[in-house]
């Protein structure tokens, strides 16, 4: 369904539905100013993922996360690393593979986990 928007006097906006030709008129609040032809700024991301550093790892390098590593939890290592690797592959088109393993504890409650850059 396509709608067109026409600005009317006194802060009113008229929506015209091209299929059913229904007209709806609403009043724009005085605190809202509708502008035309405003350039959209480029999108950018202010924050980076805590495991973003893995993109600098070389094939064969690895690191471990345990209970003594502040701000890094063994339980969330795999999901965070795989997310960063996937994003890196999609944005660069380069091959980038990692593998995560539980070193100590169980897979549902790891005490120590590790990550390897495999490709």
N, CA, C and O atoms as CSV, one atom per row, in Angstrom:
chain,resi,resn,atom,element,x,y,z
A,1,UNK,N,N,0.848,-1.169,0.000
A,1,UNK,CA,C,0.000,0.000,0.000
A,1,UNK,C,C,0.896,1.234,0.000
A,1,UNK,O,O,1.794,1.337,0.835
A,2,UNK,N,N,0.680,2.136,-0.882
A,2,UNK,CA,C,1.492,3.328,-1.011
A,2,UNK,C,C,0.732,4.527,-0.478
A,2,UNK,O,O,-0.462,4.690,-0.728
A,3,UNK,N,N,1.444,5.363,0.259
A,3,UNK,CA,C,0.813,6.571,0.784
A,3,UNK,C,C,1.627,7.773,0.372
A,3,UNK,O,O,2.853,7.708,0.288
A,4,UNK,N,N,0.949,8.858,0.117
A,4,UNK,CA,C,1.642,10.107,-0.163
A,4,UNK,C,C,1.321,11.075,0.954
A,4,UNK,O,O,0.257,11.014,1.570
A,5,UNK,N,N,2.260,11.967,1.201
A,5,UNK,CA,C,2.094,12.897,2.311
A,5,UNK,C,C,2.140,14.319,1.761
A,5,UNK,O,O,3.085,14.684,1.062
A,6,UNK,N,N,1.136,15.114,2.070
A,6,UNK,CA,C,1.083,16.513,1.653
A,6,UNK,C,C,0.958,17.378,2.889
A,6,UNK,O,O,0.077,17.160,3.721
A,7,UNK,N,N,1.830,18.350,3.010
A,7,UNK,CA,C,1.751,19.224,4.171
A,7,UNK,C,C,0.725,20.324,3.909
A,7,UNK,O,O,0.763,20.994,2.877
A,8,UNK,N,N,-0.161,20.492,4.831
A,8,UNK,CA,C,-1.215,21.485,4.731
A,8,UNK,C,C,-0.878,22.679,5.622
A,8,UNK,O,O,0.127,22.667,6.333
A,9,UNK,N,N,-1.700,23.677,5.579
A,9,UNK,CA,C,-1.529,24.833,6.454
A,9,UNK,C,C,-1.896,24.448,7.874
A,9,UNK,O,O,-2.579,23.450,8.103
A,10,UNK,N,N,-1.438,25.247,8.824
A,10,UNK,CA,C,-1.733,25.079,10.248
A,10,UNK,C,C,-1.175,23.771,10.799
A,10,UNK,O,O,-1.743,23.215,11.739
A,11,UNK,N,N,-0.069,23.262,10.233
A,11,UNK,CA,C,0.595,22.088,10.777
A,11,UNK,C,C,-0.135,20.790,10.554
A,11,UNK,O,O,0.099,19.826,11.283
A,12,UNK,N,N,-1.014,20.728,9.571
A,12,UNK,CA,C,-1.731,19.488,9.311
A,12,UNK,C,C,-1.032,18.699,8.217
A,12,UNK,O,O,-0.444,19.273,7.300
A,13,UNK,N,N,-1.102,17.372,8.324
A,13,UNK,CA,C,-0.575,16.488,7.290
A,13,UNK,C,C,-1.729,15.663,6.763
A,13,UNK,O,O,-2.494,15.087,7.537
A,14,UNK,N,N,-1.858,15.604,5.450
A,14,UNK,CA,C,-2.912,14.815,4.842
A,14,UNK,C,C,-2.282,13.571,4.213
A,14,UNK,O,O,-1.401,13.697,3.363
A,15,UNK,N,N,-2.712,12.389,4.608
A,15,UNK,CA,C,-2.241,11.141,4.044
A,15,UNK,C,C,-3.264,10.650,3.041
A,15,UNK,O,O,-4.446,10.511,3.356
A,16,UNK,N,N,-2.799,10.390,1.828
A,16,UNK,CA,C,-3.691,9.927,0.777
A,16,UNK,C,C,-3.274,8.522,0.397
A,16,UNK,O,O,-2.143,8.305,-0.039
A,17,UNK,N,N,-4.165,7.575,0.556
A,17,UNK,CA,C,-3.921,6.186,0.193
A,17,UNK,C,C,-4.297,6.020,-1.274
A,17,UNK,O,O,-5.459,6.193,-1.640
A,18,UNK,N,N,-3.312,5.683,-2.125
A,18,UNK,CA,C,-3.553,5.620,-3.566
A,18,UNK,C,C,-4.479,4.481,-3.977
A,18,UNK,O,O,-5.067,4.543,-5.057
A,19,UNK,N,N,-4.628,3.458,-3.168
A,19,UNK,CA,C,-5.462,2.314,-3.535
A,19,UNK,C,C,-6.934,2.546,-3.205
A,19,UNK,O,O,-7.809,2.333,-4.043
A,20,UNK,N,N,-7.196,2.984,-1.977
A,20,UNK,CA,C,-8.581,3.166,-1.546
A,20,UNK,C,C,-9.018,4.621,-1.571
A,20,UNK,O,O,-10.196,4.923,-1.382
A,21,UNK,N,N,-8.068,5.526,-1.804
A,21,UNK,CA,C,-8.342,6.964,-1.854
A,21,UNK,C,C,-8.978,7.473,-0.564
A,21,UNK,O,O,-9.822,8.368,-0.589
A,22,UNK,N,N,-8.562,6.892,0.565
A,22,UNK,CA,C,-9.027,7.401,1.848
A,22,UNK,C,C,-8.126,8.556,2.251
A,22,UNK,O,O,-6.916,8.509,2.026
A,23,UNK,N,N,-8.697,9.575,2.836
A,23,UNK,CA,C,-7.929,10.730,3.253
A,23,UNK,C,C,-8.011,10.842,4.765
A,23,UNK,O,O,-9.094,10.867,5.350
A,24,UNK,N,N,-6.840,10.910,5.381
A,24,UNK,CA,C,-6.753,11.047,6.835
A,24,UNK,C,C,-5.976,12.322,7.108
A,24,UNK,O,O,-4.892,12.519,6.559
A,25,UNK,N,N,-6.513,13.175,7.936
A,25,UNK,CA,C,-5.835,14.416,8.284
A,25,UNK,C,C,-5.505,14.378,9.765
A,25,UNK,O,O,-6.375,14.130,10.600
A,26,UNK,N,N,-4.230,14.626,10.086
A,26,UNK,CA,C,-3.809,14.680,11.479
A,26,UNK,C,C,-3.119,16.007,11.722
A,26,UNK,O,O,-2.631,16.638,10.785
A,27,UNK,N,N,-3.077,16.425,12.952
A,27,UNK,CA,C,-2.422,17.673,13.317
A,27,UNK,C,C,-1.048,17.357,13.883
A,27,UNK,O,O,-0.911,16.513,14.768
A,28,UNK,N,N,-0.031,18.037,13.367
A,28,UNK,CA,C,1.337,17.852,13.842
A,28,UNK,C,C,1.502,18.648,15.130
A,28,UNK,O,O,1.137,19.823,15.173
A,29,UNK,N,N,2.041,18.039,16.177
A,29,UNK,CA,C,2.271,18.791,17.426
A,29,UNK,C,C,3.182,19.988,17.161
A,29,UNK,O,O,4.045,19.927,16.284
A,30,UNK,N,N,2.998,21.064,17.905
A,30,UNK,CA,C,3.767,22.286,17.697
A,30,UNK,C,C,5.255,22.095,17.968
A,30,UNK,O,O,6.076,22.847,17.442
A,31,UNK,N,N,5.614,21.114,18.771
A,31,UNK,CA,C,7.022,20.888,19.096
A,31,UNK,C,C,7.753,20.122,17.998
A,31,UNK,O,O,8.977,20.007,18.053
A,32,UNK,N,N,7.042,19.597,17.007
A,32,UNK,CA,C,7.633,18.839,15.902
A,32,UNK,C,C,7.672,19.719,14.666
A,32,UNK,O,O,6.659,20.304,14.282
A,33,UNK,N,N,8.834,19.813,14.045
A,33,UNK,CA,C,8.976,20.581,12.813
A,33,UNK,C,C,9.339,19.612,11.692
A,33,UNK,O,O,10.366,18.937,11.767
A,34,UNK,N,N,8.518,19.539,10.668
A,34,UNK,CA,C,8.774,18.659,9.538
A,34,UNK,C,C,9.558,19.433,8.499
A,34,UNK,O,O,9.157,20.521,8.084
A,35,UNK,N,N,10.695,18.859,8.076
A,35,UNK,CA,C,11.571,19.523,7.117
A,35,UNK,C,C,11.694,18.676,5.864
A,35,UNK,O,O,11.525,17.458,5.910
A,36,UNK,N,N,11.985,19.315,4.763
A,36,UNK,CA,C,12.179,18.627,3.487
A,36,UNK,C,C,13.624,18.777,3.037
A,36,UNK,O,O,14.309,19.733,3.402
A,37,UNK,N,N,14.075,17.811,2.235
A,37,UNK,CA,C,15.393,17.860,1.615
A,37,UNK,C,C,16.540,17.983,2.612
A,37,UNK,O,O,17.511,18.693,2.350
A,38,UNK,N,N,16.440,17.303,3.746
A,38,UNK,CA,C,17.522,17.277,4.719
A,38,UNK,C,C,18.364,16.038,4.419
A,38,UNK,O,O,17.838,14.927,4.340
A,39,UNK,N,N,19.667,16.233,4.253
A,39,UNK,CA,C,20.558,15.140,3.893
A,39,UNK,C,C,20.724,14.172,5.070
A,39,UNK,O,O,20.923,14.590,6.211
A,40,UNK,N,N,20.640,12.889,4.771
A,40,UNK,CA,C,20.797,11.855,5.772
A,40,UNK,C,C,22.281,11.663,6.060
A,40,UNK,O,O,23.047,11.395,5.135
A,41,UNK,N,N,22.714,11.793,7.320
A,41,UNK,CA,C,24.134,11.609,7.627
A,41,UNK,C,C,24.532,10.148,7.446
A,41,UNK,O,O,23.686,9.259,7.537
A,42,UNK,N,N,25.811,9.897,7.192
A,42,UNK,CA,C,26.247,8.514,7.003
A,42,UNK,C,C,26.099,7.708,8.292
A,42,UNK,O,O,26.253,8.237,9.393
A,43,UNK,N,N,25.799,6.427,8.135
A,43,UNK,CA,C,25.654,5.549,9.288
A,43,UNK,C,C,27.032,5.169,9.807
A,43,UNK,O,O,27.953,4.934,9.025
A,44,UNK,N,N,27.169,5.111,11.102
A,44,UNK,CA,C,28.414,4.653,11.700
A,44,UNK,C,C,28.101,4.013,13.037
A,44,UNK,O,O,27.053,4.259,13.635
A,45,UNK,N,N,29.017,3.198,13.488
A,45,UNK,CA,C,28.823,2.475,14.732
A,45,UNK,C,C,29.821,3.002,15.749
A,45,UNK,O,O,31.027,2.984,15.502
A,46,UNK,N,N,29.339,3.466,16.877
A,46,UNK,CA,C,30.218,4.009,17.897
A,46,UNK,C,C,30.866,2.920,18.746
A,46,UNK,O,O,32.001,3.073,19.196
A,47,UNK,N,N,30.162,1.848,18.960
A,47,UNK,CA,C,30.700,0.808,19.827
A,47,UNK,C,C,31.246,-0.340,19.010
A,47,UNK,O,O,30.801,-0.600,17.892
A,48,UNK,N,N,32.201,-1.009,19.577
A,48,UNK,CA,C,32.731,-2.200,18.933
A,48,UNK,C,C,32.520,-3.380,19.882
A,48,UNK,O,O,32.306,-3.199,21.081
A,49,UNK,N,N,32.583,-4.550,19.342
A,49,UNK,CA,C,32.377,-5.750,20.133
A,49,UNK,C,C,33.628,-6.033,20.949
A,49,UNK,O,O,34.737,-5.757,20.492
A,50,UNK,N,N,33.470,-6.574,22.133
A,50,UNK,CA,C,34.618,-6.832,23.003
A,50,UNK,C,C,35.595,-7.837,22.404
A,50,UNK,O,O,36.767,-7.851,22.780
A,51,UNK,N,N,35.136,-8.678,21.481
A,51,UNK,CA,C,36.026,-9.654,20.844
A,51,UNK,C,C,36.481,-9.203,19.456
A,51,UNK,O,O,36.935,-10.027,18.661
A,52,UNK,N,N,36.369,-7.930,19.159
A,52,UNK,CA,C,36.757,-7.401,17.854
A,52,UNK,C,C,38.243,-7.645,17.556
A,52,UNK,O,O,38.645,-7.694,16.394
A,53,UNK,N,N,39.043,-7.796,18.598
A,53,UNK,CA,C,40.477,-8.013,18.419
A,53,UNK,C,C,40.801,-9.310,17.686
A,53,UNK,O,O,41.922,-9.459,17.199
A,54,UNK,N,N,39.876,-10.245,17.587
A,54,UNK,CA,C,40.182,-11.516,16.917
A,54,UNK,C,C,40.435,-11.319,15.429
A,54,UNK,O,O,41.058,-12.169,14.794
A,55,UNK,N,N,39.963,-10.215,14.864
A,55,UNK,CA,C,40.200,-9.969,13.441
A,55,UNK,C,C,41.676,-9.710,13.159
A,55,UNK,O,O,42.097,-9.779,12.005
A,56,UNK,N,N,42.475,-9.412,14.192
A,56,UNK,CA,C,43.911,-9.204,14.041
A,56,UNK,C,C,44.715,-10.492,14.277
A,56,UNK,O,O,45.930,-10.506,14.082
A,57,UNK,N,N,44.047,-11.560,14.691
A,57,UNK,CA,C,44.752,-12.815,14.953
A,57,UNK,C,C,45.175,-13.474,13.642
A,57,UNK,O,O,44.492,-13.361,12.624
A,58,UNK,N,N,46.317,-14.164,13.688
A,58,UNK,CA,C,46.799,-14.915,12.538
A,58,UNK,C,C,46.388,-16.377,12.696
A,58,UNK,O,O,46.138,-16.834,13.812
A,59,UNK,N,N,46.318,-17.108,11.589
A,59,UNK,CA,C,45.955,-18.524,11.622
A,59,UNK,C,C,46.928,-19.248,12.551
A,59,UNK,O,O,48.144,-19.093,12.441
A,60,UNK,N,N,46.367,-20.045,13.471
A,60,UNK,CA,C,47.167,-20.800,14.437
A,60,UNK,C,C,47.267,-20.140,15.799
A,60,UNK,O,O,47.669,-20.788,16.765
A,61,UNK,N,N,46.910,-18.855,15.901
A,61,UNK,CA,C,46.954,-18.175,17.197
A,61,UNK,C,C,45.690,-18.483,17.986
A,61,UNK,O,O,44.640,-18.771,17.412
A,62,UNK,N,N,45.805,-18.417,19.325
A,62,UNK,CA,C,44.660,-18.700,20.187
A,62,UNK,C,C,44.734,-17.850,21.453
A,62,UNK,O,O,45.758,-17.233,21.747
A,63,UNK,N,N,43.637,-17.832,22.188
A,63,UNK,CA,C,43.604,-17.188,23.502
A,63,UNK,C,C,42.602,-17.915,24.376
A,63,UNK,O,O,41.715,-18.610,23.881
A,64,UNK,N,N,42.755,-17.743,25.701
A,64,UNK,CA,C,41.875,-18.389,26.679
A,64,UNK,C,C,41.162,-17.351,27.519
A,64,UNK,O,O,41.659,-16.245,27.729
A,65,UNK,N,N,40.000,-17.726,27.989
A,65,UNK,CA,C,39.212,-16.907,28.904
A,65,UNK,C,C,38.844,-17.808,30.070
A,65,UNK,O,O,38.361,-18.925,29.887
A,66,UNK,N,N,39.087,-17.291,31.296
A,66,UNK,CA,C,38.720,-18.060,32.492
A,66,UNK,C,C,38.092,-17.122,33.515
A,66,UNK,O,O,37.797,-15.968,33.205
A,67,UNK,N,N,37.890,-17.609,34.717
A,67,UNK,CA,C,37.266,-16.806,35.762
A,67,UNK,C,C,38.100,-15.621,36.203
A,67,UNK,O,O,37.571,-14.699,36.823
A,68,UNK,N,N,39.412,-15.619,35.896
A,68,UNK,CA,C,40.298,-14.525,36.289
A,68,UNK,C,C,40.373,-13.422,35.239
A,68,UNK,O,O,41.036,-12.409,35.458
A,69,UNK,N,N,39.707,-13.603,34.107
A,69,UNK,CA,C,39.734,-12.613,33.036
A,69,UNK,C,C,38.574,-11.638,33.254
A,69,UNK,O,O,37.418,-11.996,33.025
A,70,UNK,N,N,38.873,-10.394,33.698
A,70,UNK,CA,C,37.769,-9.451,33.955
A,70,UNK,C,C,37.031,-9.083,32.669
A,70,UNK,O,O,37.647,-8.912,31.616
A,71,UNK,N,N,35.729,-8.965,32.763
A,71,UNK,CA,C,34.842,-8.570,31.658
A,71,UNK,C,C,34.711,-9.609,30.549
A,71,UNK,O,O,33.988,-9.364,29.583
A,72,UNK,N,N,35.369,-10.741,30.643
A,72,UNK,CA,C,35.270,-11.798,29.643
A,72,UNK,C,C,34.861,-13.080,30.360
A,72,UNK,O,O,35.550,-13.544,31.268
A,73,UNK,N,N,33.734,-13.642,29.940
A,73,UNK,CA,C,33.211,-14.843,30.593
A,73,UNK,C,C,33.350,-16.049,29.677
A,73,UNK,O,O,33.050,-15.956,28.487
A,74,UNK,N,N,33.805,-17.189,30.217
A,74,UNK,CA,C,33.943,-18.392,29.389
A,74,UNK,C,C,32.633,-18.826,28.737
A,74,UNK,O,O,32.637,-19.391,27.644
A,75,UNK,N,N,31.523,-18.563,29.407
A,75,UNK,CA,C,30.225,-19.001,28.890
A,75,UNK,C,C,29.810,-18.231,27.636
A,75,UNK,O,O,29.118,-18.778,26.778
A,76,UNK,N,N,30.227,-16.967,27.522
A,76,UNK,CA,C,29.814,-16.153,26.377
A,76,UNK,C,C,30.899,-16.045,25.303
A,76,UNK,O,O,30.709,-15.343,24.311
A,77,UNK,N,N,32.021,-16.721,25.482
A,77,UNK,CA,C,33.122,-16.624,24.526
A,77,UNK,C,C,32.707,-17.062,23.127
A,77,UNK,O,O,32.876,-16.311,22.166
A,78,UNK,N,N,32.171,-18.260,23.007
A,78,UNK,CA,C,31.854,-18.816,21.683
A,78,UNK,C,C,30.862,-17.942,20.922
A,78,UNK,O,O,31.093,-17.628,19.755
A,79,UNK,N,N,29.771,-17.549,21.555
A,79,UNK,CA,C,28.768,-16.765,20.835
A,79,UNK,C,C,29.327,-15.411,20.402
A,79,UNK,O,O,29.032,-14.950,19.300
A,80,UNK,N,N,30.125,-14.771,21.246
A,80,UNK,CA,C,30.697,-13.482,20.893
A,80,UNK,C,C,31.710,-13.581,19.766
A,80,UNK,O,O,31.703,-12.764,18.845
A,81,UNK,N,N,32.575,-14.573,19.836
A,81,UNK,CA,C,33.612,-14.748,18.819
A,81,UNK,C,C,33.000,-15.125,17.475
A,81,UNK,O,O,33.400,-14.587,16.444
A,82,UNK,N,N,32.039,-16.039,17.474
A,82,UNK,CA,C,31.408,-16.440,16.211
A,82,UNK,C,C,30.643,-15.269,15.578
A,82,UNK,O,O,30.589,-15.156,14.353
A,83,UNK,N,N,30.061,-14.411,16.397
A,83,UNK,CA,C,29.350,-13.239,15.893
A,83,UNK,C,C,30.323,-12.276,15.204
A,83,UNK,O,O,30.033,-11.774,14.118
A,84,UNK,N,N,31.468,-12.019,15.828
A,84,UNK,CA,C,32.469,-11.125,15.240
A,84,UNK,C,C,33.022,-11.728,13.952
A,84,UNK,O,O,33.191,-11.015,12.963
A,85,UNK,N,N,33.306,-13.028,13.951
A,85,UNK,CA,C,33.836,-13.694,12.754
A,85,UNK,C,C,32.842,-13.615,11.597
A,85,UNK,O,O,33.237,-13.364,10.458
A,86,UNK,N,N,31.570,-13.824,11.875
A,86,UNK,CA,C,30.540,-13.759,10.849
A,86,UNK,C,C,30.447,-12.355,10.260
A,86,UNK,O,O,30.365,-12.191,9.043
A,87,UNK,N,N,30.459,-11.350,11.122
A,87,UNK,CA,C,30.387,-9.957,10.673
A,87,UNK,C,C,31.612,-9.616,9.819
A,87,UNK,O,O,31.487,-8.941,8.797
A,88,UNK,N,N,32.786,-10.078,10.232
A,88,UNK,CA,C,34.014,-9.806,9.485
A,88,UNK,C,C,33.955,-10.431,8.094
A,88,UNK,O,O,34.331,-9.795,7.110
A,89,UNK,N,N,33.486,-11.674,8.011
A,89,UNK,CA,C,33.364,-12.343,6.707
A,89,UNK,C,C,32.401,-11.596,5.794
A,89,UNK,O,O,32.675,-11.423,4.607
A,90,UNK,N,N,31.269,-11.151,6.348
A,90,UNK,CA,C,30.248,-10.466,5.549
A,90,UNK,C,C,30.708,-9.095,5.066
A,90,UNK,O,O,30.409,-8.704,3.937
A,91,UNK,N,N,31.425,-8.367,5.903
A,91,UNK,CA,C,31.816,-7.005,5.534
A,91,UNK,C,C,33.064,-6.961,4.662
A,91,UNK,O,O,33.216,-6.040,3.860
A,92,UNK,N,N,33.965,-7.941,4.802
A,92,UNK,CA,C,35.206,-7.911,4.022
A,92,UNK,C,C,35.209,-8.885,2.857
A,92,UNK,O,O,35.946,-8.691,1.890
A,93,UNK,N,N,34.391,-9.934,2.938
A,93,UNK,CA,C,34.391,-10.961,1.903
A,93,UNK,C,C,35.572,-11.915,2.011
A,93,UNK,O,O,35.767,-12.759,1.136
A,94,UNK,N,N,36.361,-11.793,3.072
A,94,UNK,CA,C,37.532,-12.646,3.271
A,94,UNK,C,C,37.157,-13.899,4.063
A,94,UNK,O,O,36.182,-13.912,4.813
A,95,UNK,N,N,37.952,-14.945,3.878
A,95,UNK,CA,C,37.767,-16.166,4.655
A,95,UNK,C,C,38.282,-15.921,6.069
A,95,UNK,O,O,39.409,-15.459,6.251
A,96,UNK,N,N,37.477,-16.224,7.049
A,96,UNK,CA,C,37.871,-16.024,8.444
A,96,UNK,C,C,37.118,-17.035,9.282
A,96,UNK,O,O,35.902,-16.931,9.443
A,97,UNK,N,N,37.837,-18.019,9.820
A,97,UNK,CA,C,37.188,-19.044,10.629
A,97,UNK,C,C,37.867,-19.167,11.975
A,97,UNK,O,O,39.087,-19.050,12.096
A,98,UNK,N,N,37.047,-19.406,12.978
A,98,UNK,CA,C,37.533,-19.601,14.336
A,98,UNK,C,C,36.881,-20.856,14.909
A,98,UNK,O,O,35.841,-21.311,14.433
A,99,UNK,N,N,37.517,-21.399,15.941
A,99,UNK,CA,C,36.954,-22.548,16.655
A,99,UNK,C,C,37.074,-22.275,18.144
A,99,UNK,O,O,38.108,-21.793,18.608
A,100,UNK,N,N,36.033,-22.576,18.888
A,100,UNK,CA,C,36.030,-22.384,20.335
A,100,UNK,C,C,35.807,-23.729,21.005
A,100,UNK,O,O,35.023,-24.550,20.528
A,101,UNK,N,N,36.497,-23.948,22.108
A,101,UNK,CA,C,36.374,-25.197,22.860
A,101,UNK,C,C,36.347,-24.898,24.355
A,101,UNK,O,O,36.964,-23.941,24.823
A,102,UNK,N,N,35.623,-25.733,25.093
A,102,UNK,CA,C,35.647,-25.685,26.544
A,102,UNK,C,C,36.859,-26.491,26.995
A,102,UNK,O,O,36.971,-27.669,26.658
A,103,UNK,N,N,37.752,-25.889,27.739
A,103,UNK,CA,C,38.968,-26.540,28.213
A,103,UNK,C,C,38.735,-27.186,29.573
A,103,UNK,O,O,39.229,-28.280,29.850
A,104,UNK,N,N,37.983,-26.498,30.407
A,104,UNK,CA,C,37.718,-27.001,31.757
A,104,UNK,C,C,36.256,-26.728,32.102
A,104,UNK,O,O,35.744,-25.646,31.816
A,105,UNK,N,N,35.598,-27.682,32.701
A,105,UNK,CA,C,34.185,-27.563,33.028
A,105,UNK,C,C,33.342,-28.243,31.966
A,105,UNK,O,O,33.856,-28.987,31.131
A,106,UNK,N,N,32.055,-27.984,32.005
A,106,UNK,CA,C,31.142,-28.574,31.025
A,106,UNK,C,C,30.781,-27.526,29.981
A,106,UNK,O,O,31.014,-26.335,30.185
A,107,UNK,N,N,30.218,-27.965,28.873
A,107,UNK,CA,C,29.854,-27.019,27.818
A,107,UNK,C,C,28.762,-26.052,28.263
A,107,UNK,O,O,28.710,-24.918,27.786
A,108,UNK,N,N,27.888,-26.489,29.172
A,108,UNK,CA,C,26.832,-25.598,29.659
A,108,UNK,C,C,27.319,-24.699,30.793
A,108,UNK,O,O,26.700,-23.672,31.073
A,109,UNK,N,N,28.418,-25.071,31.448
A,109,UNK,CA,C,28.970,-24.266,32.533
A,109,UNK,C,C,30.498,-24.309,32.478
A,109,UNK,O,O,31.128,-24.930,33.334
A,110,UNK,N,N,31.096,-23.659,31.486
A,110,UNK,CA,C,32.549,-23.719,31.342
A,110,UNK,C,C,33.277,-22.885,32.397
A,110,UNK,O,O,32.808,-21.819,32.796
A,111,UNK,N,N,34.416,-23.382,32.835
A,111,UNK,CA,C,35.271,-22.649,33.767
A,111,UNK,C,C,36.394,-21.967,32.987
A,111,UNK,O,O,36.830,-20.869,33.334
A,112,UNK,N,N,36.852,-22.633,31.932
A,112,UNK,CA,C,37.912,-22.100,31.073
A,112,UNK,C,C,37.600,-22.473,29.632
A,112,UNK,O,O,37.367,-23.644,29.330
A,113,UNK,N,N,37.595,-21.488,28.739
A,113,UNK,CA,C,37.325,-21.704,27.314
A,113,UNK,C,C,38.446,-21.094,26.494
A,113,UNK,O,O,39.157,-20.204,26.960
A,114,UNK,N,N,38.598,-21.580,25.267
A,114,UNK,CA,C,39.643,-21.056,24.388
A,114,UNK,C,C,39.089,-20.878,22.973
A,114,UNK,O,O,38.090,-21.485,22.587
A,115,UNK,N,N,39.774,-20.028,22.224
A,115,UNK,CA,C,39.401,-19.733,20.840
A,115,UNK,C,C,40.655,-19.799,19.985
A,115,UNK,O,O,41.703,-19.280,20.372
A,116,UNK,N,N,40.550,-20.445,18.807
A,116,UNK,CA,C,41.645,-20.560,17.849
A,116,UNK,C,C,41.221,-19.953,16.533
A,116,UNK,O,O,40.069,-20.101,16.123
A,117,UNK,N,N,42.131,-19.272,15.865
A,117,UNK,CA,C,41.912,-18.832,14.491
A,117,UNK,C,C,42.354,-20.006,13.611
A,117,UNK,O,O,43.528,-20.376,13.622
A,118,UNK,N,N,41.436,-20.585,12.861
A,118,UNK,CA,C,41.735,-21.779,12.077
A,118,UNK,C,C,41.930,-21.510,10.603
A,118,UNK,O,O,42.600,-22.293,9.929
A,119,UNK,N,N,41.385,-20.456,10.084
A,119,UNK,CA,C,41.505,-20.147,8.658
A,119,UNK,C,C,41.315,-18.677,8.405
A,119,UNK,O,O,41.382,-18.234,7.259
